[in-house]
Amino acid sequence: MMVCHCMRISDHDIRSAVGWMRASDPQAIITPGRIYRAMGRRADCGGCMTLFLETMRGCEALAVDRAADLEADTARPQMPVLRVRRL
């Protein structure tokens, strides 16, 4: 299905870009702007943005994997908590 007629972007293009971005960086926050840049395009009139967002949000690969995020947090050394004494 054609999502953006100005830039000739289909729903397949959006899903492919989201999948590629998630595969390259599992912790990336994927935004419409990043999807446009990944495809080498930019928003033109904005009339497609509602359908673009619906398509983007419908992608299974859009969400960040919380299990991987929790593993990354435990792998990092924890910073000590400094307490300030008031005089």
N, C-alpha and C positions, 0 to 999 in steps of 0.2 A: 504494500500500500504506500502510495506517495504521501509523505508527511509535509514536506516543504517543496512547493513548486518553484519558488524563486531560486533555490540552491540545488534542486533536484536531489533531495534526501529522502530515502525510503525508510520504512520501519526496520528493514533488514540492515541498512547502513547503521542505524542507531544501535541496534542490538549487537552488531559486530564490533562497533567502536567501544561499547561498554564492556563486552567480553574481553577485548584486547587490552583495555586499560586495567581491568581487574586482574588479568593474567600477568601483566607487567608489574603491577604494584597492588598486592592484596589489601593494603591499608589506605589506598588513595580515596579521597573524597571526590566523587564524580559529580560534576556540575554540567549544565547545558553548555556553558562556555568551553569547558574542557573537551566535551564531545565534539563541538564544532571545530575546535583547533585540531583534534585528533584526525578529523576528516579533511583538514585543510580548507575549511569553509568558515563563513561567519554568518550571523543572523542578518537578514535584510529588512523585511518589513515587519516581522514579528507576528504576523497573522497565524503562523503555524505553532506558536509557542505552547498553546494549550495541548494540542495533539502531540507535540514533541515531548512535553513533560509527561503525559500519560504513557507514551511509548517507553520513555526512559524509566519511569517508575515501575513499569510492568516487567522489566528485565530482572531475572533471578540473580544475575551477577552484580546488580547495583549495590546490594547491602554489603557492608564490611563484615567479615567473619569474626564474631566476638571471641570465639575460642582461640583463634590465632592471635587476637589482640591481647587476651589474657596471658597467653604463653609469652608473648613479647614483653609484657609488663613484669612477669616473674623472672625473666632472663636478665633484665636490667638491674644493676646494683641499686639498692635503695639509698636515697640521700638521708643523712641523719636529720632528725628534727631538732632545730635549735630553739631553745626557750629563752625568752627575754625576761630578765628579772626587773621589776620596777623598783626603783629606790624611793 
